[in-house]
Amino acid sequence: MPSLGEMIAPRRLGTDFRWLLSSSWTSNLGDGIALSAAPLLIASMTSSPILVASGAMMQFLPWLLFGLFAGSVADHHDRRRLVMIANSARAVVVLALVVFIVTGYANVWLVLATAFLYGTAEVFADSAGSTLLPMLVRPADLGIGNARLQAGYLVANQLAGPPLGAFLFAVGSFWPFVVQIVCVSLAVILISRIAHTPVPEQAATPEGAKPHPIREGLRWLRANPPVRTLVLIILVFNITWAAPWSILVLYATEHLNMGAVGFGALTTASALGGLISVAGFGWLERHVSFATLMRVCLSLEVLMHLAFALTTTGWVAFALMFGFGAYAFVWATISTTVRQRLVPMELQGRIASVNMVGVFGGLVIGQLLGGLIAQAWGLTAPWWFAFGGSAITLLLVWRPISNIAAAKPVIGEEA
């Protein structure tokens, strides 16, 4: 029987993958702690809903402002070193916040500025970090590698981090951020153990031609239908997903009468569902085609929106959220794996950043639409919007999904 370490990080993936995995899990724990502590800190300083909501927006905004540039930087520099520098910057930003809290000079505007600076550093860390796995493992192992990274996100960021952050905040408002600094700093040390990752070689260009790096990536994306379609699917489904999620707290507390504790438990149910998929992903990857899995996941998304629009019972919502976590984990792992297999190594950063700009752009658009729709037609209306929008999108991409899953990988078989 294989050891626990072998089950979590198979030896065939290599020592460098284990350093990457441990760094990712540690960093995710720090982010999970801040996930609950940061809103609590802002709420302790102001009762304005706009300012409270701005805390999350300040971390979304850098992706829209700097995402494409960060992807270009990742494709032209040592990616491991970029992750180390960006994470070090995150630790310094949080350290400054801790100093302001301890000395009594912290206020809501300073916290929002910290969130923006932290989010900016995170853009560069994530843009470079998302390119490391294809450099460390064979294309055939990208699925299981991404599954293990996603597992760390579920356990550390979604399950363990938020309650730990809330507990530490109750002890003292600065303690969650002190622990976050420790986690991020440790993540820097762990990723430094990875063997040097060379600067990606850029494709040869005619003498005298110097294409703009960002435009070069966008041109490649425009000319590659499978990856282009995948990015568009992610954009649209994030719009439809974010619309009802933007008012989920009101839907849970007022429509389902679940209370604050029940609302918080919905996130836990989603993470638990994801853990089930962690355990079963290897089997799914071996026995079910990616095209089938992609269609099943997107179909379940459509049906979930419909079920949420119709239900009036809390326990049904828990079951739905558990199912959502299960298929959302599978979709996230597959979509990332497919993109990494199809994108040339020298473009990994730029295409990943376009994908993330689509994710956060979709979240911003969806959240705005969700609030407007709920204000005009009630708390279940965003779910109906999400059901209709995702159903139409699924019909349009049903056939192209086969081309996405069957497209020939462009990165070599050797890591």
URNOR-V704090 format. One record per residue. N is the residue number from 1. RES is the residue in three letters. SS is DSSP state (H for helix, E for strand, C for the rest). Layout:
BEGIN
((N,RES,SS) (N,RES,SS))
END
This chain:
BEGIN
((1,MET,C) (2,PRO,C) (3,SER,C) (4,LEU,H) (5,GLY,H) (6,GLU,H) (7,MET,H) (8,ILE,H) (9,ALA,C) (10,PRO,C) (11,ARG,H) (12,ARG,H) (13,LEU,H) (14,GLY,C) (15,THR,H) (16,ASP,H) (17,PHE,H) (18,ARG,H) (19,TRP,H) (20,LEU,H) (21,LEU,H) (22,SER,H) (23,SER,H) (24,SER,H) (25,TRP,H) (26,THR,H) (27,SER,H) (28,ASN,H) (29,LEU,H) (30,GLY,H) (31,ASP,H) (32,GLY,H) (33,ILE,H) (34,ALA,H) (35,LEU,H) (36,SER,H) (37,ALA,H) (38,ALA,H) (39,PRO,H) (40,LEU,H) (41,LEU,H) (42,ILE,H) (43,ALA,H) (44,SER,C) (45,MET,C) (46,THR,C) (47,SER,C) (48,SER,C) (49,PRO,H) (50,ILE,H) (51,LEU,H) (52,VAL,H) (53,ALA,H) (54,SER,H) (55,GLY,H) (56,ALA,H) (57,MET,H) (58,MET,H) (59,GLN,H) (60,PHE,H) (61,LEU,H) (62,PRO,H) (63,TRP,H) (64,LEU,H) (65,LEU,H) (66,PHE,H) (67,GLY,H) (68,LEU,H) (69,PHE,H) (70,ALA,H) (71,GLY,H) (72,SER,H) (73,VAL,H) (74,ALA,H) (75,ASP,H) (76,HIS,C) (77,HIS,C) (78,ASP,C) (79,ARG,H) (80,ARG,H) (81,ARG,H) (82,LEU,H) (83,VAL,H) (84,MET,H) (85,ILE,H) (86,ALA,H) (87,ASN,H) (88,SER,H) (89,ALA,H) (90,ARG,H) (91,ALA,H) (92,VAL,H) (93,VAL,H) (94,VAL,H) (95,LEU,H) (96,ALA,H) (97,LEU,H) (98,VAL,H) (99,VAL,H) (100,PHE,H) (101,ILE,H) (102,VAL,H) (103,THR,H) (104,GLY,C) (105,TYR,C) (106,ALA,C) (107,ASN,C) (108,VAL,H) (109,TRP,H) (110,LEU,H) (111,VAL,H) (112,LEU,H) (113,ALA,H) (114,THR,H) (115,ALA,H) (116,PHE,H) (117,LEU,H) (118,TYR,H) (119,GLY,H) (120,THR,H) (121,ALA,H) (122,GLU,H) (123,VAL,H) (124,PHE,H) (125,ALA,H) (126,ASP,H) (127,SER,H) (128,ALA,H) (129,GLY,H) (130,SER,C) (131,THR,C) (132,LEU,H) (133,LEU,H) (134,PRO,H) (135,MET,H) (136,LEU,H) (137,VAL,C) (138,ARG,C) (139,PRO,H) (140,ALA,H) (141,ASP,H) (142,LEU,H) (143,GLY,H) (144,ILE,H) (145,GLY,H) (146,ASN,H) (147,ALA,H) (148,ARG,H) (149,LEU,H) (150,GLN,H) (151,ALA,H) (152,GLY,H) (153,TYR,H) (154,LEU,H) (155,VAL,H) (156,ALA,H) (157,ASN,H) (158,GLN,H) (159,LEU,H) (160,ALA,H) (161,GLY,H) (162,PRO,H) (163,PRO,H) (164,LEU,H) (165,GLY,H) (166,ALA,H) (167,PHE,H) (168,LEU,H) (169,PHE,H) (170,ALA,H) (171,VAL,H) (172,GLY,C) (173,SER,C) (174,PHE,C) (175,TRP,H) (176,PRO,H) (177,PHE,H) (178,VAL,H) (179,VAL,H) (180,GLN,H) (181,ILE,H) (182,VAL,H) (183,CYS,H) (184,VAL,H) (185,SER,H) (186,LEU,H) (187,ALA,H) (188,VAL,H) (189,ILE,H) (190,LEU,H) (191,ILE,H) (192,SER,C) (193,ARG,C) (194,ILE,C) (195,ALA,C) (196,HIS,C) (197,THR,C) (198,PRO,C) (199,VAL,C) (200,PRO,C) (201,GLU,C) (202,GLN,C) (203,ALA,C) (204,ALA,C) (205,THR,C) (206,PRO,C) (207,GLU,C) (208,GLY,C) (209,ALA,C) (210,LYS,C) (211,PRO,C) (212,HIS,C) (213,PRO,H) (214,ILE,H) (215,ARG,H) (216,GLU,H) (217,GLY,H) (218,LEU,H) (219,ARG,H) (220,TRP,H) (221,LEU,H) (222,ARG,H) (223,ALA,C) (224,ASN,C) (225,PRO,H) (226,PRO,H) (227,VAL,H) (228,ARG,H) (229,THR,H) (230,LEU,H) (231,VAL,H) (232,LEU,H) (233,ILE,H) (234,ILE,H) (235,LEU,H) (236,VAL,H) (237,PHE,H) (238,ASN,H) (239,ILE,H) (240,THR,H) (241,TRP,H) (242,ALA,H) (243,ALA,H) (244,PRO,H) (245,TRP,H) (246,SER,C) (247,ILE,C) (248,LEU,H) (249,VAL,H) (250,LEU,H) (251,TYR,H) (252,ALA,H) (253,THR,H) (254,GLU,H) (255,HIS,H) (256,LEU,C) (257,ASN,C) (258,MET,C) (259,GLY,H) (260,ALA,H) (261,VAL,H) (262,GLY,H) (263,PHE,H) (264,GLY,H) (265,ALA,H) (266,LEU,H) (267,THR,H) (268,THR,H) (269,ALA,H) (270,SER,H) (271,ALA,H) (272,LEU,H) (273,GLY,H) (274,GLY,H) (275,LEU,H) (276,ILE,H) (277,SER,H) (278,VAL,H) (279,ALA,H) (280,GLY,H) (281,PHE,H) (282,GLY,H) (283,TRP,H) (284,LEU,H) (285,GLU,H) (286,ARG,H) (287,HIS,H) (288,VAL,C) (289,SER,C) (290,PHE,H) (291,ALA,H) (292,THR,H) (293,LEU,H) (294,MET,H) (295,ARG,H) (296,VAL,H) (297,CYS,H) (298,LEU,H) (299,SER,H) (300,LEU,H) (301,GLU,H) (302,VAL,H) (303,LEU,H) (304,MET,H) (305,HIS,H) (306,LEU,H) (307,ALA,H) (308,PHE,H) (309,ALA,H) (310,LEU,H) (311,THR,C) (312,THR,C) (313,THR,C) (314,GLY,H) (315,TRP,H) (316,VAL,H) (317,ALA,H) (318,PHE,H) (319,ALA,H) (320,LEU,H) (321,MET,H) (322,PHE,H) (323,GLY,H) (324,PHE,H) (325,GLY,H) (326,ALA,H) (327,TYR,H) (328,ALA,H) (329,PHE,H) (330,VAL,H) (331,TRP,H) (332,ALA,H) (333,THR,H) (334,ILE,H) (335,SER,H) (336,THR,H) (337,THR,H) (338,VAL,H) (339,ARG,H) (340,GLN,H) (341,ARG,H) (342,LEU,H) (343,VAL,C) (344,PRO,C) (345,MET,H) (346,GLU,H) (347,LEU,H) (348,GLN,H) (349,GLY,H) (350,ARG,H) (351,ILE,H) (352,ALA,H) (353,SER,H) (354,VAL,H) (355,ASN,H) (356,MET,H) (357,VAL,H) (358,GLY,H) (359,VAL,H) (360,PHE,H) (361,GLY,H) (362,GLY,H) (363,LEU,H) (364,VAL,H) (365,ILE,H) (366,GLY,H) (367,GLN,H) (368,LEU,H) (369,LEU,H) (370,GLY,H) (371,GLY,H) (372,LEU,H) (373,ILE,H) (374,ALA,H) (375,GLN,H) (376,ALA,H) (377,TRP,H) (378,GLY,C) (379,LEU,C) (380,THR,C) (381,ALA,H) (382,PRO,H) (383,TRP,H) (384,TRP,H) (385,PHE,H) (386,ALA,H) (387,PHE,H) (388,GLY,H) (389,GLY,H) (390,SER,H) (391,ALA,H) (392,ILE,H) (393,THR,H) (394,LEU,H) (395,LEU,H) (396,LEU,H) (397,VAL,H) (398,TRP,C) (399,ARG,C) (400,PRO,H) (401,ILE,H) (402,SER,H) (403,ASN,H) (404,ILE,H) (405,ALA,H) (406,ALA,H) (407,ALA,C) (408,LYS,C) (409,PRO,C) (410,VAL,C) (411,ILE,C) (412,GLY,C) (413,GLU,C) (414,GLU,C) (415,ALA,C))
END
